[in-house]
Amino acid sequence: MARADNDLTAEQWGALRAAWSGCAYCGAQDVPLQKDCVLPLSRGGRYTLDNVVPACRSCNASKCNQEVTHWLRVKRLDEAAFLLRHQAISVELVRAEQDRAEPVPHLVPDADEAPGG
């Protein structure tokens, strides 16, 4: 069965947890972290590398299915800092994922090259 584009792998989840080093919203460390969709599922979000962040139970429950920037303002958390960091981490991890998926040039023969040499 092919992997759906909304299935976050265990490896991707580990990379997200490492990149954020704690709750993406409040910064809490050494607490269990849950997967939170920045754009909630109920609003069209999916469990993808660029839409999931690690959240402590308190932040995840509080945010629920609210739009992230509204929730950050209500909680008086640093909206700009979160958005900038989320963008930077997303770009870095998605780029790393794409780099791993690209074929290694010397292992893929040129179309002009005859088989065997």
Backbone as XML, in Angstrom:
<?xml version="1.0"?>
<chain id="A" units="angstrom">
  <residue number="1" name="MET">
    <atom name="N" x="0.850" y="-1.179" z="0.000"/>
    <atom name="CA" x="0.000" y="0.000" z="0.000"/>
    <atom name="C" x="0.893" y="1.239" z="0.000"/>
  </residue>
  <residue number="2" name="ALA">
    <atom name="N" x="0.622" y="2.176" z="-0.883"/>
    <atom name="CA" x="1.414" y="3.397" z="-0.986"/>
    <atom name="C" x="1.136" y="4.298" z="0.212"/>
  </residue>
  <residue number="3" name="ARG">
    <atom name="N" x="2.190" y="4.991" z="0.621"/>
    <atom name="CA" x="2.058" y="5.910" z="1.742"/>
    <atom name="C" x="1.294" y="7.150" z="1.285"/>
  </residue>
  <residue number="4" name="ALA">
    <atom name="N" x="0.293" y="7.557" z="2.043"/>
    <atom name="CA" x="-0.468" y="8.762" z="1.712"/>
    <atom name="C" x="0.365" y="9.987" z="2.045"/>
  </residue>
  <residue number="5" name="ASP">
    <atom name="N" x="0.074" y="11.100" z="1.379"/>
    <atom name="CA" x="0.859" y="12.304" z="1.609"/>
    <atom name="C" x="0.533" y="12.982" z="2.934"/>
  </residue>
  <residue number="6" name="ASN">
    <atom name="N" x="-0.346" y="12.376" z="3.719"/>
    <atom name="CA" x="-0.648" y="12.940" z="5.030"/>
    <atom name="C" x="-0.224" y="12.007" z="6.161"/>
  </residue>
  <residue number="7" name="ASP">
    <atom name="N" x="0.657" y="11.096" z="5.861"/>
    <atom name="CA" x="1.149" y="10.170" z="6.879"/>
    <atom name="C" x="2.529" y="10.606" z="7.336"/>
  </residue>
  <residue number="8" name="LEU">
    <atom name="N" x="2.621" y="11.110" z="8.535"/>
    <atom name="CA" x="3.894" y="11.501" z="9.109"/>
    <atom name="C" x="4.595" y="10.239" z="9.589"/>
  </residue>
  <residue number="9" name="THR">
    <atom name="N" x="5.803" y="9.990" z="9.115"/>
    <atom name="CA" x="6.528" y="8.790" z="9.527"/>
    <atom name="C" x="7.133" y="8.986" z="10.912"/>
  </residue>
  <residue number="10" name="ALA">
    <atom name="N" x="7.517" y="7.895" z="11.536"/>
    <atom name="CA" x="8.178" y="7.963" z="12.841"/>
    <atom name="C" x="9.490" y="8.735" z="12.725"/>
  </residue>
  <residue number="11" name="GLU">
    <atom name="N" x="10.200" y="8.552" z="11.623"/>
    <atom name="CA" x="11.459" y="9.276" z="11.403"/>
    <atom name="C" x="11.206" y="10.785" z="11.304"/>
  </residue>
  <residue number="12" name="GLN">
    <atom name="N" x="10.162" y="11.174" z="10.586"/>
    <atom name="CA" x="9.830" y="12.595" z="10.455"/>
    <atom name="C" x="9.416" y="13.183" z="11.806"/>
  </residue>
  <residue number="13" name="TRP">
    <atom name="N" x="8.634" y="12.436" z="12.575"/>
    <atom name="CA" x="8.211" y="12.892" z="13.894"/>
    <atom name="C" x="9.434" y="13.076" z="14.795"/>
  </residue>
  <residue number="14" name="GLY">
    <atom name="N" x="10.372" y="12.153" z="14.721"/>
    <atom name="CA" x="11.601" y="12.290" z="15.500"/>
    <atom name="C" x="12.395" y="13.524" z="15.097"/>
  </residue>
  <residue number="15" name="ALA">
    <atom name="N" x="12.463" y="13.794" z="13.801"/>
    <atom name="CA" x="13.181" y="14.977" z="13.310"/>
    <atom name="C" x="12.499" y="16.259" z="13.784"/>
  </residue>
  <residue number="16" name="LEU">
    <atom name="N" x="11.176" y="16.271" z="13.786"/>
    <atom name="CA" x="10.448" y="17.447" z="14.275"/>
    <atom name="C" x="10.700" y="17.672" z="15.763"/>
  </residue>
  <residue number="17" name="ARG">
    <atom name="N" x="10.627" y="16.608" z="16.548"/>
    <atom name="CA" x="10.879" y="16.740" z="17.989"/>
    <atom name="C" x="12.290" y="17.245" z="18.248"/>
  </residue>
  <residue number="18" name="ALA">
    <atom name="N" x="13.263" y="16.727" z="17.504"/>
    <atom name="CA" x="14.652" y="17.162" z="17.684"/>
    <atom name="C" x="14.824" y="18.626" z="17.285"/>
  </residue>
  <residue number="19" name="ALA">
    <atom name="N" x="14.206" y="19.027" z="16.196"/>
    <atom name="CA" x="14.356" y="20.402" z="15.708"/>
    <atom name="C" x="13.745" y="21.421" z="16.673"/>
  </residue>
  <residue number="20" name="TRP">
    <atom name="N" x="12.613" y="21.083" z="17.260"/>
    <atom name="CA" x="11.939" y="22.016" z="18.166"/>
    <atom name="C" x="12.489" y="21.937" z="19.587"/>
  </residue>
  <residue number="21" name="SER">
    <atom name="N" x="13.030" y="20.823" z="19.986"/>
    <atom name="CA" x="13.595" y="20.635" z="21.340"/>
    <atom name="C" x="12.591" y="20.894" z="22.459"/>
  </residue>
  <residue number="22" name="GLY">
    <atom name="N" x="11.335" y="20.621" z="22.212"/>
    <atom name="CA" x="10.307" y="20.831" z="23.221"/>
    <atom name="C" x="9.016" y="21.257" z="22.554"/>
  </residue>
  <residue number="23" name="CYS">
    <atom name="N" x="8.105" y="21.792" z="23.346"/>
    <atom name="CA" x="6.818" y="22.246" z="22.815"/>
    <atom name="C" x="7.048" y="23.428" z="21.875"/>
  </residue>
  <residue number="24" name="ALA">
    <atom name="N" x="6.517" y="23.336" z="20.680"/>
    <atom name="CA" x="6.684" y="24.399" z="19.687"/>
    <atom name="C" x="6.009" y="25.696" z="20.125"/>
  </residue>
  <residue number="25" name="TYR">
    <atom name="N" x="5.045" y="25.609" z="20.998"/>
    <atom name="CA" x="4.282" y="26.792" z="21.387"/>
    <atom name="C" x="4.826" y="27.466" z="22.645"/>
  </residue>
  <residue number="26" name="CYS">
    <atom name="N" x="5.006" y="26.711" z="23.712"/>
    <atom name="CA" x="5.432" y="27.324" z="24.980"/>
    <atom name="C" x="6.885" y="27.031" z="25.324"/>
  </residue>
  <residue number="27" name="GLY">
    <atom name="N" x="7.509" y="26.104" z="24.589"/>
    <atom name="CA" x="8.913" y="25.782" z="24.825"/>
    <atom name="C" x="9.155" y="24.773" z="25.932"/>
  </residue>
  <residue number="28" name="ALA">
    <atom name="N" x="8.097" y="24.243" z="26.543"/>
    <atom name="CA" x="8.264" y="23.274" z="27.631"/>
    <atom name="C" x="9.123" y="22.102" z="27.166"/>
  </residue>
  <residue number="29" name="GLN">
    <atom name="N" x="10.075" y="21.725" z="28.013"/>
    <atom name="CA" x="10.958" y="20.600" z="27.711"/>
    <atom name="C" x="10.755" y="19.515" z="28.759"/>
  </residue>
  <residue number="30" name="ASP">
    <atom name="N" x="11.253" y="18.342" z="28.447"/>
    <atom name="CA" x="11.156" y="17.209" z="29.373"/>
    <atom name="C" x="9.711" y="16.886" z="29.760"/>
  </residue>
  <residue number="31" name="VAL">
    <atom name="N" x="8.803" y="17.082" z="28.798"/>
    <atom name="CA" x="7.402" y="16.695" z="28.979"/>
    <atom name="C" x="7.017" y="15.846" z="27.775"/>
  </residue>
  <residue number="32" name="PRO">
    <atom name="N" x="6.040" y="14.967" z="27.931"/>
    <atom name="CA" x="5.574" y="14.212" z="26.760"/>
    <atom name="C" x="5.029" y="15.175" z="25.703"/>
  </residue>
  <residue number="33" name="LEU">
    <atom name="N" x="5.349" y="14.889" z="24.452"/>
    <atom name="CA" x="4.907" y="15.749" z="23.357"/>
    <atom name="C" x="3.905" y="15.021" z="22.473"/>
  </residue>
  <residue number="34" name="GLN">
    <atom name="N" x="2.940" y="15.768" z="21.988"/>
    <atom name="CA" x="1.905" y="15.241" z="21.109"/>
    <atom name="C" x="2.026" y="15.909" z="19.746"/>
  </residue>
  <residue number="35" name="LYS">
    <atom name="N" x="1.535" y="15.236" z="18.727"/>
    <atom name="CA" x="1.512" y="15.816" z="17.382"/>
    <atom name="C" x="0.349" y="16.801" z="17.302"/>
  </residue>
  <residue number="36" name="ASP">
    <atom name="N" x="0.657" y="18.036" z="16.945"/>
    <atom name="CA" x="-0.392" y="19.028" z="16.744"/>
    <atom name="C" x="-0.308" y="19.566" z="15.332"/>
  </residue>
  <residue number="37" name="CYS">
    <atom name="N" x="-1.436" y="19.622" z="14.663"/>
    <atom name="CA" x="-1.497" y="20.190" z="13.313"/>
    <atom name="C" x="-1.634" y="21.703" z="13.425"/>
  </residue>
  <residue number="38" name="VAL">
    <atom name="N" x="-0.674" y="22.431" z="12.851"/>
    <atom name="CA" x="-0.728" y="23.889" z="12.858"/>
    <atom name="C" x="-2.038" y="24.338" z="12.223"/>
  </residue>
  <residue number="39" name="LEU">
    <atom name="N" x="-2.338" y="23.817" z="11.048"/>
    <atom name="CA" x="-3.658" y="24.004" z="10.442"/>
    <atom name="C" x="-4.458" y="22.764" z="10.840"/>
  </residue>
  <residue number="40" name="PRO">
    <atom name="N" x="-5.433" y="22.921" z="11.736"/>
    <atom name="CA" x="-6.150" y="21.760" z="12.262"/>
    <atom name="C" x="-6.810" y="20.910" z="11.176"/>
  </residue>
  <residue number="41" name="LEU">
    <atom name="N" x="-6.948" y="19.629" z="11.473"/>
    <atom name="CA" x="-7.617" y="18.706" z="10.555"/>
    <atom name="C" x="-9.006" y="19.219" z="10.180"/>
  </residue>
  <residue number="42" name="SER">
    <atom name="N" x="-9.707" y="19.780" z="11.150"/>
    <atom name="CA" x="-11.068" y="20.267" z="10.909"/>
    <atom name="C" x="-11.105" y="21.462" z="9.964"/>
  </residue>
  <residue number="43" name="ARG">
    <atom name="N" x="-9.943" y="22.050" z="9.710"/>
    <atom name="CA" x="-9.860" y="23.206" z="8.805"/>
    <atom name="C" x="-9.082" y="22.867" z="7.538"/>
  </residue>
  <residue number="44" name="GLY">
    <atom name="N" x="-8.908" y="21.568" z="7.282"/>
    <atom name="CA" x="-8.248" y="21.136" z="6.049"/>
    <atom name="C" x="-6.790" y="20.756" z="6.202"/>
  </residue>
  <residue number="45" name="GLY">
    <atom name="N" x="-6.259" y="20.801" z="7.419"/>
    <atom name="CA" x="-4.868" y="20.422" z="7.650"/>
    <atom name="C" x="-4.677" y="18.921" z="7.579"/>
  </residue>
  <residue number="46" name="ARG">
    <atom name="N" x="-3.415" y="18.515" z="7.484"/>
    <atom name="CA" x="-3.094" y="17.088" z="7.423"/>
    <atom name="C" x="-1.859" y="16.822" z="8.272"/>
  </residue>
  <residue number="47" name="TYR">
    <atom name="N" x="-1.635" y="15.568" z="8.581"/>
    <atom name="CA" x="-0.439" y="15.164" z="9.319"/>
    <atom name="C" x="0.722" y="15.074" z="8.341"/>
  </residue>
  <residue number="48" name="THR">
    <atom name="N" x="1.320" y="16.221" z="8.034"/>
    <atom name="CA" x="2.453" y="16.287" z="7.121"/>
    <atom name="C" x="3.621" y="16.972" z="7.807"/>
  </residue>
  <residue number="49" name="LEU">
    <atom name="N" x="4.799" y="16.776" z="7.257"/>
    <atom name="CA" x="6.028" y="17.317" z="7.831"/>
    <atom name="C" x="5.956" y="18.825" z="8.019"/>
  </residue>
  <residue number="50" name="ASP">
    <atom name="N" x="5.300" y="19.517" z="7.111"/>
    <atom name="CA" x="5.243" y="20.974" z="7.213"/>
    <atom name="C" x="4.004" y="21.494" z="7.943"/>
  </residue>
  <residue number="51" name="ASN">
    <atom name="N" x="3.178" y="20.598" z="8.487"/>
    <atom name="CA" x="1.987" y="21.042" z="9.211"/>
    <atom name="C" x="1.933" y="20.539" z="10.651"/>
  </residue>
  <residue number="52" name="VAL">
    <atom name="N" x="2.840" y="19.679" z="11.037"/>
    <atom name="CA" x="2.817" y="19.123" z="12.392"/>
    <atom name="C" x="3.941" y="19.732" z="13.219"/>
  </residue>
  <residue number="53" name="VAL">
    <atom name="N" x="3.627" y="20.047" z="14.467"/>
    <atom name="CA" x="4.637" y="20.497" z="15.423"/>
    <atom name="C" x="4.447" y="19.708" z="16.716"/>
  </residue>
  <residue number="54" name="PRO">
    <atom name="N" x="5.519" y="19.559" z="17.488"/>
    <atom name="CA" x="5.370" y="18.925" z="18.794"/>
    <atom name="C" x="4.748" y="19.916" z="19.781"/>
  </residue>
  <residue number="55" name="ALA">
    <atom name="N" x="3.766" y="19.456" z="20.529"/>
    <atom name="CA" x="3.093" y="20.313" z="21.504"/>
    <atom name="C" x="2.920" y="19.558" z="22.813"/>
  </residue>
  <residue number="56" name="CYS">
    <atom name="N" x="3.076" y="20.285" z="23.913"/>
    <atom name="CA" x="2.794" y="19.669" z="25.207"/>
    <atom name="C" x="1.284" y="19.457" z="25.295"/>
  </residue>
  <residue number="57" name="ARG">
    <atom name="N" x="0.866" y="18.614" z="26.211"/>
    <atom name="CA" x="-0.558" y="18.292" z="26.339"/>
    <atom name="C" x="-1.386" y="19.543" z="26.613"/>
  </residue>
  <residue number="58" name="SER">
    <atom name="N" x="-0.871" y="20.433" z="27.454"/>
    <atom name="CA" x="-1.603" y="21.644" z="27.808"/>
    <atom name="C" x="-1.843" y="22.542" z="26.594"/>
  </residue>
  <residue number="59" name="CYS">
    <atom name="N" x="-0.789" y="22.798" z="25.814"/>
    <atom name="CA" x="-0.940" y="23.650" z="24.624"/>
    <atom name="C" x="-1.824" y="22.982" z="23.580"/>
  </residue>
  <residue number="60" name="ASN">
    <atom name="N" x="-1.643" y="21.686" z="23.378"/>
    <atom name="CA" x="-2.433" y="20.978" z="22.375"/>
    <atom name="C" x="-3.921" y="21.016" z="22.731"/>
  </residue>
  <residue number="61" name="ALA">
    <atom name="N" x="-4.233" y="20.785" z="23.993"/>
    <atom name="CA" x="-5.632" y="20.803" z="24.427"/>
    <atom name="C" x="-6.210" y="22.214" z="24.351"/>
  </residue>
  <residue number="62" name="SER">
    <atom name="N" x="-5.411" y="23.198" z="24.719"/>
    <atom name="CA" x="-5.875" y="24.581" z="24.700"/>
    <atom name="C" x="-6.121" y="25.074" z="23.278"/>
  </residue>
  <residue number="63" name="LYS">
    <atom name="N" x="-5.212" y="24.743" z="22.370"/>
    <atom name="CA" x="-5.344" y="25.190" z="20.976"/>
    <atom name="C" x="-6.514" y="24.491" z="20.305"/>
  </residue>
  <residue number="64" name="CYS">
    <atom name="N" x="-6.674" y="23.215" z="20.575"/>
    <atom name="CA" x="-7.759" y="22.408" z="20.014"/>
    <atom name="C" x="-7.795" y="22.579" z="18.502"/>
  </residue>
  <residue number="65" name="ASN">
    <atom name="N" x="-8.883" y="23.079" z="17.943"/>
    <atom name="CA" x="-8.951" y="23.241" z="16.488"/>
    <atom name="C" x="-8.951" y="24.713" z="16.078"/>
  </residue>
  <residue number="66" name="GLN">
    <atom name="N" x="-8.393" y="25.562" z="16.946"/>
    <atom name="CA" x="-8.327" y="26.989" z="16.633"/>
    <atom name="C" x="-7.246" y="27.280" z="15.595"/>
  </residue>
  <residue number="67" name="GLU">
    <atom name="N" x="-7.406" y="28.383" z="14.902"/>
    <atom name="CA" x="-6.387" y="28.865" z="13.978"/>
    <atom name="C" x="-5.194" y="29.302" z="14.824"/>
  </residue>
  <residue number="68" name="VAL">
    <atom name="N" x="-3.993" y="28.901" z="14.432"/>
    <atom name="CA" x="-2.815" y="29.046" z="15.285"/>
    <atom name="C" x="-2.493" y="30.495" z="15.638"/>
  </residue>
  <residue number="69" name="THR">
    <atom name="N" x="-2.568" y="31.412" z="14.684"/>
    <atom name="CA" x="-2.184" y="32.792" z="15.009"/>
    <atom name="C" x="-3.171" y="33.428" z="15.984"/>
  </residue>
  <residue number="70" name="HIS">
    <atom name="N" x="-4.450" y="33.143" z="15.828"/>
    <atom name="CA" x="-5.444" y="33.653" z="16.784"/>
    <atom name="C" x="-5.160" y="33.088" z="18.176"/>
  </residue>
  <residue number="71" name="TRP">
    <atom name="N" x="-4.918" y="31.783" z="18.244"/>
    <atom name="CA" x="-4.661" y="31.144" z="19.534"/>
    <atom name="C" x="-3.402" y="31.709" z="20.185"/>
  </residue>
  <residue number="72" name="LEU">
    <atom name="N" x="-2.336" y="31.907" z="19.410"/>
    <atom name="CA" x="-1.100" y="32.468" z="19.962"/>
    <atom name="C" x="-1.343" y="33.862" z="20.537"/>
  </residue>
  <residue number="73" name="ARG">
    <atom name="N" x="-2.144" y="34.669" z="19.858"/>
    <atom name="CA" x="-2.449" y="36.021" z="20.354"/>
    <atom name="C" x="-3.246" y="35.955" z="21.652"/>
  </residue>
  <residue number="74" name="VAL">
    <atom name="N" x="-4.246" y="35.086" z="21.685"/>
    <atom name="CA" x="-5.068" y="34.950" z="22.889"/>
    <atom name="C" x="-4.207" y="34.514" z="24.074"/>
  </residue>
  <residue number="75" name="LYS">
    <atom name="N" x="-3.284" y="33.592" z="23.833"/>
    <atom name="CA" x="-2.418" y="33.081" z="24.908"/>
    <atom name="C" x="-1.251" y="34.027" z="25.213"/>
  </residue>
  <residue number="76" name="ARG">
    <atom name="N" x="-1.136" y="35.099" z="24.419"/>
    <atom name="CA" x="-0.049" y="36.075" z="24.560"/>
    <atom name="C" x="1.320" y="35.420" z="24.399"/>
  </residue>
  <residue number="77" name="LEU">
    <atom name="N" x="1.382" y="34.525" z="23.417"/>
    <atom name="CA" x="2.650" y="33.898" z="23.044"/>
    <atom name="C" x="3.207" y="34.651" z="21.841"/>
  </residue>
  <residue number="78" name="ASP">
    <atom name="N" x="4.495" y="34.515" z="21.589"/>
    <atom name="CA" x="5.163" y="35.272" z="20.526"/>
    <atom name="C" x="4.822" y="34.692" z="19.155"/>
  </residue>
  <residue number="79" name="GLU">
    <atom name="N" x="3.808" y="35.272" z="18.531"/>
    <atom name="CA" x="3.310" y="34.791" z="17.243"/>
    <atom name="C" x="4.390" y="34.848" z="16.168"/>
  </residue>
  <residue number="80" name="ALA">
    <atom name="N" x="5.076" y="35.980" z="16.060"/>
    <atom name="CA" x="6.103" y="36.143" z="15.018"/>
    <atom name="C" x="7.230" y="35.133" z="15.192"/>
  </residue>
  <residue number="81" name="ALA">
    <atom name="N" x="7.681" y="34.948" z="16.416"/>
    <atom name="CA" x="8.776" y="34.000" z="16.669"/>
    <atom name="C" x="8.353" y="32.584" z="16.281"/>
  </residue>
  <residue number="82" name="PHE">
    <atom name="N" x="7.130" y="32.195" z="16.644"/>
    <atom name="CA" x="6.652" y="30.864" z="16.281"/>
    <atom name="C" x="6.603" y="30.700" z="14.771"/>
  </residue>
  <residue number="83" name="LEU">
    <atom name="N" x="5.990" y="31.664" z="14.073"/>
    <atom name="CA" x="5.825" y="31.549" z="12.622"/>
    <atom name="C" x="7.167" y="31.498" z="11.899"/>
  </residue>
  <residue number="84" name="LEU">
    <atom name="N" x="8.113" y="32.329" z="12.318"/>
    <atom name="CA" x="9.440" y="32.317" z="11.689"/>
    <atom name="C" x="10.153" y="30.994" z="11.934"/>
  </residue>
  <residue number="85" name="ARG">
    <atom name="N" x="10.092" y="30.517" z="13.165"/>
    <atom name="CA" x="10.767" y="29.251" z="13.483"/>
    <atom name="C" x="10.081" y="28.082" z="12.777"/>
  </residue>
  <residue number="86" name="HIS">
    <atom name="N" x="8.758" y="28.092" z="12.752"/>
    <atom name="CA" x="8.022" y="27.027" z="12.068"/>
    <atom name="C" x="8.401" y="26.985" z="10.596"/>
  </residue>
  <residue number="87" name="GLN">
    <atom name="N" x="8.464" y="28.142" z="9.966"/>
    <atom name="CA" x="8.831" y="28.204" z="8.550"/>
    <atom name="C" x="10.248" y="27.680" z="8.339"/>
  </residue>
  <residue number="88" name="ALA">
    <atom name="N" x="11.189" y="28.119" z="9.158"/>
    <atom name="CA" x="12.588" y="27.702" z="9.007"/>
    <atom name="C" x="12.742" y="26.195" z="9.195"/>
  </residue>
  <residue number="89" name="ILE">
    <atom name="N" x="12.114" y="25.653" z="10.223"/>
    <atom name="CA" x="12.208" y="24.214" z="10.488"/>
    <atom name="C" x="11.530" y="23.426" z="9.376"/>
  </residue>
  <residue number="90" name="SER">
    <atom name="N" x="10.361" y="23.874" z="8.942"/>
    <atom name="CA" x="9.646" y="23.174" z="7.866"/>
    <atom name="C" x="10.475" y="23.126" z="6.595"/>
  </residue>
  <residue number="91" name="VAL">
    <atom name="N" x="11.035" y="24.266" z="6.207"/>
    <atom name="CA" x="11.843" y="24.326" z="4.983"/>
    <atom name="C" x="13.048" y="23.401" z="5.099"/>
  </residue>
  <residue number="92" name="GLU">
    <atom name="N" x="13.724" y="23.447" z="6.236"/>
    <atom name="CA" x="14.915" y="22.615" z="6.435"/>
    <atom name="C" x="14.579" y="21.131" z="6.369"/>
  </residue>
  <residue number="93" name="LEU">
    <atom name="N" x="13.533" y="20.714" z="7.054"/>
    <atom name="CA" x="13.196" y="19.289" z="7.098"/>
    <atom name="C" x="12.625" y="18.791" z="5.774"/>
  </residue>
  <residue number="94" name="VAL">
    <atom name="N" x="11.817" y="19.600" z="5.112"/>
    <atom name="CA" x="11.278" y="19.195" z="3.807"/>
    <atom name="C" x="12.410" y="19.104" z="2.791"/>
  </residue>
  <residue number="95" name="ARG">
    <atom name="N" x="13.339" y="20.063" z="2.822"/>
    <atom name="CA" x="14.480" y="20.030" z="1.901"/>
    <atom name="C" x="15.335" y="18.779" z="2.157"/>
  </residue>
  <residue number="96" name="ALA">
    <atom name="N" x="15.588" y="18.466" z="3.412"/>
    <atom name="CA" x="16.373" y="17.272" z="3.744"/>
    <atom name="C" x="15.662" y="16.015" z="3.254"/>
  </residue>
  <residue number="97" name="GLU">
    <atom name="N" x="14.355" y="15.988" z="3.390"/>
    <atom name="CA" x="13.560" y="14.848" z="2.923"/>
    <atom name="C" x="13.670" y="14.706" z="1.400"/>
  </residue>
  <residue number="98" name="GLN">
    <atom name="N" x="13.593" y="15.812" z="0.691"/>
    <atom name="CA" x="13.701" y="15.785" z="-0.772"/>
    <atom name="C" x="15.096" y="15.362" z="-1.210"/>
  </residue>
  <residue number="99" name="ASP">
    <atom name="N" x="16.122" y="15.832" z="-0.502"/>
    <atom name="CA" x="17.499" y="15.453" z="-0.837"/>
    <atom name="C" x="17.699" y="13.953" z="-0.706"/>
  </residue>
  <residue number="100" name="ARG">
    <atom name="N" x="17.094" y="13.352" z="0.329"/>
    <atom name="CA" x="17.216" y="11.902" z="0.519"/>
    <atom name="C" x="16.492" y="11.137" z="-0.583"/>
  </residue>
  <residue number="101" name="ALA">
    <atom name="N" x="15.449" y="11.728" z="-1.141"/>
    <atom name="CA" x="14.646" y="11.046" z="-2.157"/>
    <atom name="C" x="15.251" y="11.144" z="-3.553"/>
  </residue>
  <residue number="102" name="GLU">
    <atom name="N" x="16.152" y="12.108" z="-3.774"/>
    <atom name="CA" x="16.749" y="12.273" z="-5.102"/>
    <atom name="C" x="17.773" y="11.179" z="-5.347"/>
  </residue>
  <residue number="103" name="PRO">
    <atom name="N" x="17.822" y="10.649" z="-6.569"/>
    <atom name="CA" x="18.799" y="9.601" z="-6.875"/>
    <atom name="C" x="20.222" y="10.156" z="-6.843"/>
  </residue>
  <residue number="104" name="VAL">
    <atom name="N" x="21.141" y="9.314" z="-6.446"/>
    <atom name="CA" x="22.553" y="9.691" z="-6.432"/>
    <atom name="C" x="23.040" y="9.642" z="-7.875"/>
  </residue>
  <residue number="105" name="PRO">
    <atom name="N" x="23.572" y="10.764" z="-8.416"/>
    <atom name="CA" x="23.906" y="10.837" z="-9.844"/>
    <atom name="C" x="24.780" y="9.697" z="-10.363"/>
  </residue>
  <residue number="106" name="HIS">
    <atom name="N" x="25.817" y="9.295" z="-9.631"/>
    <atom name="CA" x="26.709" y="8.260" z="-10.162"/>
    <atom name="C" x="26.085" y="6.860" z="-10.137"/>
  </residue>
  <residue number="107" name="LEU">
    <atom name="N" x="24.950" y="6.703" z="-9.474"/>
    <atom name="CA" x="24.286" y="5.404" z="-9.437"/>
    <atom name="C" x="23.205" y="5.277" z="-10.507"/>
  </residue>
  <residue number="108" name="VAL">
    <atom name="N" x="22.867" y="6.379" z="-11.153"/>
    <atom name="CA" x="21.848" y="6.376" z="-12.195"/>
    <atom name="C" x="22.549" y="6.584" z="-13.527"/>
  </residue>
  <residue number="109" name="PRO">
    <atom name="N" x="22.553" y="5.571" z="-14.410"/>
    <atom name="CA" x="23.262" y="5.710" z="-15.686"/>
    <atom name="C" x="22.622" y="6.771" z="-16.566"/>
  </residue>
  <residue number="110" name="ASP">
    <atom name="N" x="23.465" y="7.441" z="-17.361"/>
    <atom name="CA" x="22.966" y="8.410" z="-18.335"/>
    <atom name="C" x="22.168" y="7.667" z="-19.393"/>
  </residue>
  <residue number="111" name="ALA">
    <atom name="N" x="21.203" y="8.352" z="-19.981"/>
    <atom name="CA" x="20.376" y="7.742" z="-21.023"/>
    <atom name="C" x="21.217" y="7.370" z="-22.243"/>
  </residue>
  <residue number="112" name="ASP">
    <atom name="N" x="22.312" y="8.114" z="-22.506"/>
    <atom name="CA" x="23.164" y="7.859" z="-23.670"/>
    <atom name="C" x="24.139" y="6.704" z="-23.443"/>
  </residue>
  <residue number="113" name="GLU">
    <atom name="N" x="24.335" y="6.338" z="-22.186"/>
    <atom name="CA" x="25.321" y="5.311" z="-21.849"/>
    <atom name="C" x="24.743" y="3.929" z="-22.120"/>
  </residue>
  <residue number="114" name="ALA">
    <atom name="N" x="25.483" y="3.134" z="-22.833"/>
    <atom name="CA" x="25.044" y="1.771" z="-23.146"/>
    <atom name="C" x="25.163" y="0.901" z="-21.907"/>
  </residue>
  <residue number="115" name="PRO">
    <atom name="N" x="24.249" y="-0.032" z="-21.722"/>
    <atom name="CA" x="24.342" y="-0.944" z="-20.580"/>
    <atom name="C" x="25.643" y="-1.734" z="-20.636"/>
  </residue>
  <residue number="116" name="GLY">
    <atom name="N" x="26.233" y="-1.911" z="-19.469"/>
    <atom name="CA" x="27.451" y="-2.703" z="-19.367"/>
    <atom name="C" x="28.699" y="-1.927" z="-19.723"/>
  </residue>
  <residue number="117" name="GLY">
    <atom name="N" x="28.573" y="-0.660" z="-19.973"/>
    <atom name="CA" x="29.732" y="0.032" z="-20.101"/>
    <atom name="C" x="30.321" y="0.916" z="-20.950"/>
  </residue>
</chain>
